[in-house]
Amino acid sequence: MLGKINCRLCGGSAQSSFEQKILNKYQISYYLCDECGSLQTEKPFWLHEAYDPFNERFDTGQLIRSINNAAFLSAIVSYLQLENELLVDYGCGSGLLTRLLRDIGLNAWGFDSYSAPRLALGFQKASLDGAGIINLCEVAEHFENPAQSFDELFANKPELLIVQTGIFEKSDPNWFYLALDHGQHIFFYSHKSIEYLARRHNIAATFLDGFIVFFKLPYLEKLFNPNTSKINSNLQKLLANAVPNFLSKLLINGYKYAVNDNSLLKTGSP
């Protein structure tokens, strides 16, 4: 174990914190950054094993996570009147979330450098060009070089960047979010890390209903009550009913948007 390393997010000094066994075979070190408060593994040499497709069996929460994420996106996008913006689900995996969002009529597309979104084939992007909304659902903790990854994401100047990830609060070798079985979680963000990212990219950020929302300053007045740090009451009500409202949209529309997408694919013009 090295005594310290350079933080892969802010470049600060990260001190050794504890060790754990990953993939049931490698004893690795975890480091806590003095500057941004993030936790990170040592340089990950095991990722070629971690991303064996067989490890997807551990992702038993994929369905419920995607429904909750889709409901949140549906609520905040409609509240901020951003329904016509290109929404890119970054690291979309199977494409489940992309399909759910398209099935309620949002202009959602998947982006994934490592897999083909089998549930949204034909609706994947090769780049983030033009994305007004970028969504990262359980993706940021996989970044090997988070500084570079977030630089690339924010370079697209999105209106909103939504992140869902476990927030690191204290060193605990038994924290479930370390995900030792599959070994894909290698970087963990603290509240201070999020503040650092917001400053670095000159954008505002807030924690909202279990999600981290980076947003451009013009949306500040709509998201918060005037001159306070309290979330707008209308938005609070919308988020409180986000899941039932989303499921209602999904069921009411039925196959409407799915059939439309099928036609687009047949004509080659998605």
C-alpha positions as CSV (number, residue, x, y, z in Angstrom):
1,M,0.0,0.0,0.0
2,L,1.3,3.4,-0.9
3,G,1.1,6.1,1.8
4,K,-0.6,8.5,-0.6
5,I,-1.5,9.1,-4.2
6,N,-2.7,12.1,-6.3
7,C,-6.5,12.4,-6.4
8,R,-7.9,11.5,-9.8
9,L,-10.5,14.2,-9.5
10,C,-8.8,17.3,-8.0
11,G,-5.1,16.4,-8.1
12,G,-4.8,16.8,-4.3
13,S,-3.1,14.5,-1.9
14,A,-5.1,11.3,-1.1
15,Q,-4.0,9.4,2.0
16,S,-4.3,5.6,2.4
17,S,-7.5,4.8,4.3
18,F,-8.1,1.0,4.3
19,E,-7.8,-2.1,2.3
20,Q,-10.4,-4.5,0.9
21,K,-10.6,-7.6,-1.3
22,I,-12.2,-7.0,-4.7
23,L,-13.5,-9.6,-7.0
24,N,-12.8,-12.1,-4.2
25,K,-9.2,-12.2,-5.2
26,Y,-7.3,-8.8,-5.2
27,Q,-6.4,-7.0,-2.0
28,I,-6.5,-3.4,-2.9
29,S,-6.1,0.0,-1.3
30,Y,-8.6,2.8,-0.9
31,Y,-7.5,6.5,-0.5
32,L,-9.2,9.5,1.0
33,C,-8.5,12.9,-0.6
34,D,-7.5,15.7,1.7
35,E,-8.8,18.3,-0.7
36,C,-12.1,17.3,-2.2
37,G,-13.0,14.6,0.3
38,S,-13.4,11.8,-2.3
39,L,-12.6,8.2,-1.8
40,Q,-10.9,6.2,-4.5
41,T,-9.3,2.9,-5.2
42,E,-5.7,2.5,-6.2
43,K,-5.1,2.6,-9.9
44,P,-7.6,-0.1,-11.1
45,F,-5.8,-2.9,-12.9
46,W,-8.7,-5.3,-12.7
47,L,-11.2,-3.7,-14.9
48,H,-10.9,-6.2,-17.7
49,E,-12.2,-8.8,-15.3
50,A,-14.8,-6.5,-13.6
51,Y,-16.5,-5.8,-16.9
52,D,-17.0,-9.5,-17.8
53,P,-20.7,-9.6,-19.0
54,F,-21.3,-12.3,-16.5
55,N,-21.0,-9.7,-13.8
56,E,-24.2,-8.1,-14.9
57,R,-25.9,-10.7,-12.8
58,F,-25.1,-8.6,-9.7
59,D,-27.1,-5.6,-11.0
60,T,-30.4,-6.8,-9.7
61,G,-31.6,-3.2,-9.1
62,Q,-31.5,-2.2,-12.8
63,L,-35.2,-2.2,-13.3
64,I,-36.3,-0.3,-10.2
65,R,-33.4,2.1,-10.5
66,S,-34.3,2.9,-14.1
67,I,-38.0,3.5,-13.3
68,N,-37.0,5.9,-10.4
69,N,-34.5,7.7,-12.7
70,A,-37.0,8.0,-15.5
71,A,-39.7,9.4,-13.1
72,F,-37.3,12.0,-11.8
73,L,-36.2,13.1,-15.3
74,S,-39.8,13.2,-16.5
75,A,-40.7,15.5,-13.5
76,I,-37.8,17.9,-13.7
77,V,-37.7,18.1,-17.5
78,S,-41.4,19.0,-17.6
79,Y,-41.1,21.4,-14.7
80,L,-38.3,23.3,-16.4
81,Q,-40.0,23.0,-19.8
82,L,-37.1,21.2,-21.4
83,E,-39.2,18.5,-23.1
84,N,-37.8,19.3,-26.6
85,E,-34.1,19.1,-25.5
86,L,-32.0,16.2,-26.6
87,L,-31.6,14.0,-23.6
88,V,-28.6,11.6,-23.6
89,D,-28.4,8.8,-21.1
90,Y,-24.6,8.5,-20.7
91,G,-23.4,5.0,-20.0
92,C,-26.8,3.6,-20.9
93,G,-25.9,0.0,-20.7
94,S,-28.8,-2.2,-21.8
95,G,-30.8,0.9,-23.0
96,L,-33.6,0.3,-20.5
97,L,-33.8,3.9,-19.3
98,T,-33.6,5.2,-22.8
99,R,-36.5,3.1,-23.9
100,L,-38.6,4.1,-20.8
101,L,-38.0,7.8,-21.6
102,R,-38.8,7.4,-25.3
103,D,-42.0,5.5,-24.4
104,I,-43.3,8.7,-22.7
105,G,-42.3,10.9,-25.7
106,L,-39.0,12.4,-24.6
107,N,-36.2,12.8,-27.1
108,A,-34.0,10.4,-25.3
109,W,-30.9,8.6,-26.8
110,G,-28.3,6.3,-25.3
111,F,-24.6,6.7,-25.3
112,D,-22.2,3.9,-24.2
113,S,-18.6,3.4,-25.2
114,Y,-18.5,-0.2,-23.9
115,S,-21.8,-1.9,-24.8
116,A,-24.6,-1.9,-27.3
117,P,-28.0,-0.8,-25.8
118,R,-30.0,-3.8,-26.8
119,L,-33.2,-2.3,-25.7
120,A,-32.7,0.9,-27.6
121,L,-30.8,-0.1,-30.7
122,G,-31.1,2.5,-33.4
123,F,-31.4,5.2,-30.7
124,Q,-27.8,5.6,-29.6
125,K,-25.5,8.5,-30.2
126,A,-21.8,8.4,-31.1
127,S,-21.2,11.7,-29.3
128,L,-22.8,14.1,-26.9
129,D,-23.0,16.9,-29.5
130,G,-26.2,18.9,-29.0
131,A,-27.2,17.3,-25.7
132,G,-29.2,19.7,-23.6
133,I,-29.7,17.2,-20.8
134,I,-27.1,14.6,-19.9
135,N,-28.0,11.8,-17.5
136,L,-25.5,9.6,-15.5
137,C,-27.4,6.9,-13.7
138,E,-24.9,4.9,-11.6
139,V,-22.1,5.8,-14.0
140,A,-19.8,8.4,-12.3
141,E,-18.5,5.9,-9.8
142,H,-17.1,3.9,-12.7
143,F,-14.9,6.7,-14.0
144,E,-11.2,5.7,-14.0
145,N,-10.3,9.4,-14.6
146,P,-13.2,11.4,-13.3
147,A,-11.5,14.8,-13.9
148,Q,-11.2,14.0,-17.6
149,S,-14.6,12.4,-17.9
150,F,-16.4,15.4,-16.3
151,D,-14.4,17.9,-18.4
152,E,-15.6,16.1,-21.5
153,L,-19.2,16.0,-20.2
154,F,-19.3,19.7,-19.2
155,A,-17.6,20.7,-22.5
156,N,-20.9,20.1,-24.1
157,K,-22.5,23.0,-22.1
158,P,-25.7,21.0,-21.1
159,E,-28.6,22.8,-19.5
160,L,-28.8,20.1,-16.9
161,L,-26.4,17.3,-15.9
162,I,-28.1,14.7,-13.7
163,V,-26.0,12.3,-11.6
164,Q,-27.2,9.4,-9.5
165,T,-24.4,7.9,-7.4
166,G,-23.7,6.9,-3.8
167,I,-22.3,9.8,-1.8
168,F,-19.3,9.1,0.3
169,E,-19.5,10.3,3.9
170,K,-17.0,8.4,6.0
171,S,-14.4,5.6,5.6
172,D,-16.0,2.3,6.0
173,P,-14.4,-0.9,4.6
174,N,-17.8,-2.6,4.8
175,W,-19.8,0.1,2.9
176,F,-22.1,-1.8,0.5
177,Y,-21.4,0.8,-2.3
178,L,-17.8,-0.4,-2.7
179,A,-19.4,-3.2,-4.7
180,L,-16.5,-5.6,-4.0
181,D,-18.2,-8.5,-5.8
182,H,-18.1,-7.0,-9.3
183,G,-15.2,-4.5,-8.8
184,Q,-16.6,-1.8,-11.1
185,H,-17.0,1.0,-8.5
186,I,-13.6,2.8,-8.3
187,F,-14.4,6.4,-7.4
188,F,-16.7,7.8,-4.7
189,Y,-17.8,11.4,-4.4
190,S,-18.4,13.4,-1.3
191,H,-20.5,16.6,-1.0
192,K,-17.3,18.5,-1.2
193,S,-16.4,16.7,-4.4
194,I,-19.7,17.9,-6.0
195,E,-18.9,21.5,-4.8
196,Y,-15.5,21.2,-6.4
197,L,-17.0,20.1,-9.8
198,A,-19.5,22.9,-9.8
199,R,-16.7,25.5,-9.2
200,R,-14.4,23.9,-11.7
201,H,-17.1,24.1,-14.4
202,N,-18.8,27.4,-13.4
203,I,-22.2,25.8,-12.9
204,A,-24.6,25.5,-10.0
205,A,-25.4,22.2,-8.3
206,T,-27.9,20.9,-5.8
207,F,-28.9,17.6,-4.2
208,L,-32.5,16.9,-5.1
209,D,-34.6,13.9,-4.2
210,G,-31.6,11.5,-4.2
211,F,-30.0,13.0,-7.4
212,I,-27.3,15.5,-8.0
213,V,-28.4,18.2,-10.4
214,F,-25.9,20.4,-12.1
215,F,-27.7,23.3,-13.7
216,K,-27.2,26.6,-15.5
217,L,-27.8,29.7,-13.3
218,P,-30.9,30.9,-15.2
219,Y,-32.8,27.9,-13.7
220,L,-32.0,29.0,-10.1
221,E,-35.1,31.0,-9.6
222,K,-37.4,28.2,-10.9
223,L,-35.8,25.5,-8.7
224,F,-35.7,27.5,-5.4
225,N,-38.0,29.8,-3.6
226,P,-36.8,33.5,-3.9
227,N,-33.9,34.4,-1.7
228,T,-33.9,31.0,0.1
229,S,-32.2,27.6,-0.3
230,K,-35.6,25.8,-0.2
231,I,-36.7,23.9,-3.2
232,N,-39.8,25.5,-4.9
233,S,-42.9,24.0,-3.4
234,N,-44.5,23.2,-6.8
235,L,-41.4,21.2,-7.7
236,Q,-41.5,19.4,-4.4
237,K,-45.1,18.3,-5.0
238,L,-44.2,17.2,-8.5
239,L,-41.3,15.1,-7.3
240,A,-43.4,13.6,-4.5
241,N,-45.6,12.1,-7.1
242,A,-43.0,11.5,-9.8
243,V,-43.2,7.7,-9.9
244,P,-47.0,7.4,-10.1
245,N,-47.1,10.3,-12.6
246,F,-44.5,8.6,-14.8
247,L,-46.2,5.2,-14.7
248,S,-49.5,6.8,-15.6
249,K,-47.8,8.5,-18.6
250,L,-46.3,5.2,-19.6
251,L,-49.5,3.2,-19.4
252,I,-51.8,5.8,-20.9
253,N,-49.6,6.2,-24.0
254,G,-49.2,2.4,-24.3
255,Y,-47.4,1.5,-27.5
256,K,-47.9,5.0,-29.1
257,Y,-44.3,6.1,-29.0
258,A,-42.9,2.6,-29.4
259,V,-44.8,2.1,-32.6
260,N,-43.6,5.5,-33.9
261,D,-40.0,4.5,-33.1
262,N,-40.6,1.3,-35.0
263,S,-41.7,3.2,-38.0
264,L,-38.7,5.5,-37.8
265,L,-36.4,2.6,-37.7
266,K,-38.0,1.0,-40.7
267,T,-37.6,4.2,-42.8
268,G,-34.1,4.6,-41.5
269,S,-34.8,8.1,-40.1
270,P,-34.6,8.0,-36.3
